[in-house]
């Protein structure tokens, strides 16, 4: 009994470590609940840094004059706007995910490319089907056995997929997807790789 609870604790620890988010995960799916605050923070730091450097370089010439208020507020306004947009996307995706079938083996926030459209979305595997639900567009449900080929990419549409992230390119009958291409990128590739390989 003690051994079982010890093993269960180890498994939970491994799962928790696998679910940790890093810089690349926050870049690929910034609207994921655990990433929402990270990307606006990165943007705040990166946009504020040039103003700080300019102030440090010019303060002697300006006699110690302060940076104009507009310059100081710009990074805050940009980051706040980005945070608001990500919160709205996360809320819309949560509503979309609530309509997906229950009993998912795996469900993740993702970036979906369907035809010419690239949009935030939710992907899940349940009952032998891969279901991809983009924020804009219709839900796509694909029986796993009808996916004839899966390739992985570290760079797609100019977006790098590094660290634990990956972009999956799927080959499926056009009658199922309705478009000439179907792909999705996720934050934690290993979980998806295993389930897609077992199809």
N, C-alpha and C positions, 0 to 999 in steps of 0.2 A: 504493500500500500504506500509506504514511504517512498519506495523507488519510483512508483508510478507518478506520484505528485512531483518528485524531483525531475523526472523526464518531461512532464507536462510544463514545468517551469522553464526548462531549457528550450523547449519548442516555442513557448510564448516569447522568450527572449530573442530567439532567432527571427521570429516573425516581426517583432518590434524593430529589430535592427534592419531588416529588409525593407520595412515601411518608412525608414528615416528618409527625409528629403534633403537634397543637397542643392548646390547652385544650378546644375544642369537640369535637375528635375523641376526646379522653380522656373527655369527659363522655358521648358517645353510645355508644362501645364501650370501656369501661374494662377489659374482659377481654382485649382484643387484646394480644399479647405486648409490643409497644412502649409500651403505655399502663398496664400493670399497676401499676407503682410510682408513676405520676403522680397518680392520683386519691386513693389513700391519703395521699400527701404533701399534696395540697390540703386534704383533710379534717383532717389533723394540724395544719396551719397555722391553718385557720379555727376549729377547736375550741380550740386552745391560746391564740389571740389574746384571747378574752374573759377568760380567767384571768389573763393577763399584764396586761391593762388594769385589772382589779379589784385585782390586787396593787399596781400602781403607784399607784392612787388611794387605797388603804387602808393602805399600809405605814406612813405617819406615825402614823395613828390607832392602829395595832396595835403601835407601837413597833418597827417593822422585822421583825415576826413573819413567818415563812415561810408560803407558801400550804400548806394541808393536803396531805399526800402523795396522798390520794385524788383531789384536784382536779388535781394534776400528772399523775397516772397515767391519768386518764380519756381524754384525747386520744390517748395512746399505745395504750391498750387498744382504743379504737374503731378507730383506723387499722390496727392489727395484725389485728383481726378482719376488717375490710374487705379487707385484702390477702389473708388466708387464703381468704375467699370468692371473690375474683377469681381466685386461683390454681387453685382447684377448678373454677370455671367454664371457665377457659382449658384445663385438662387434659381436661375432658369434651368441649369443642368440638374439641380436637385429635383425640380418638378418633373423634368424629362425622365430622370432615373426612377422616380416613383411609379412611372407607367410601365417600366420594364418587368418581365416575368420574375417571380420570386424564385429562390433556390439557386442563385448564381454561384458557380464555383469560383469565379473571379470577376470583379467589376472594378474598372479604373476610369478616372478622367483621362481624356486623350485629345490629340489633335487629329482631325479626320480630313482626308483628302478624298473627295468623291467627284469624279469628273473634273471640272474646272474649279470647284469650290473647295476652299480650305477653311475649316471652322472648328471651334471647340466642340467636344462631344463626350459621350460616355460609351464605353465598350464593355461587354460582358460575355462570358461563356456560361451557358446553362443548357441542360438537356440536349447535348450534342450539337448545339448551335452557337455560332458567333453572332451576336447582335451588336450593331453599331448604330448609335443614335446621335447624329450631328445636331448641333444647336439650330442650324438652318438647313432645312431639307428633311426628307422622310427617313424613317427608321429602316435599316437594312438588316434582314435576318438571313443568315447563310448556314446551311447544314455543314458541319465541319468536314464531312467526307467529300463535299463538292469543292473544297479549296484544293486546287491541283498543284499549286506551288506557293511557297512563302519565301521571300528573300528579305534580308535585313540590311538596313542602310544606316550609316553614321552621319550622312549629310543628305538632306532632301529639301528641295525648294529653297535653298540658301540657308536652311536652319541646321545647325550642328546638333547631333545627338550623341553626347559624350557621357562618360560616367556610367550610371546604371540605365540610362535612357536608350531607346532604340526606335527605329521607324520600320514597320512591317509593310512590305508590298505584297499584296495578295493577288493571286490569279484565280478568278472565279468565272463561271459562265455569265455572259453579259445579260442573259435573261433574268439572273438573280439580282445583280447589282443595278442593272438598268443604265449604267454609265460605262465608259471605256476604261476607267481606272478606279481602284478602290484601295486605299492605304490608311494606316493609322499609326501614330506615334504615342508611346507610353513612357511613363517615368521609371517603372521598375520592370525591366525587360525579362529577367530570369523567370518570373512567375508565368508570364505570357508565353515565353519560349517553350517551357515544359508542356503546358497544356495544348499549345498549337502543334507541337511535335507529336503528341500522343493521339492526334486526330485519326 
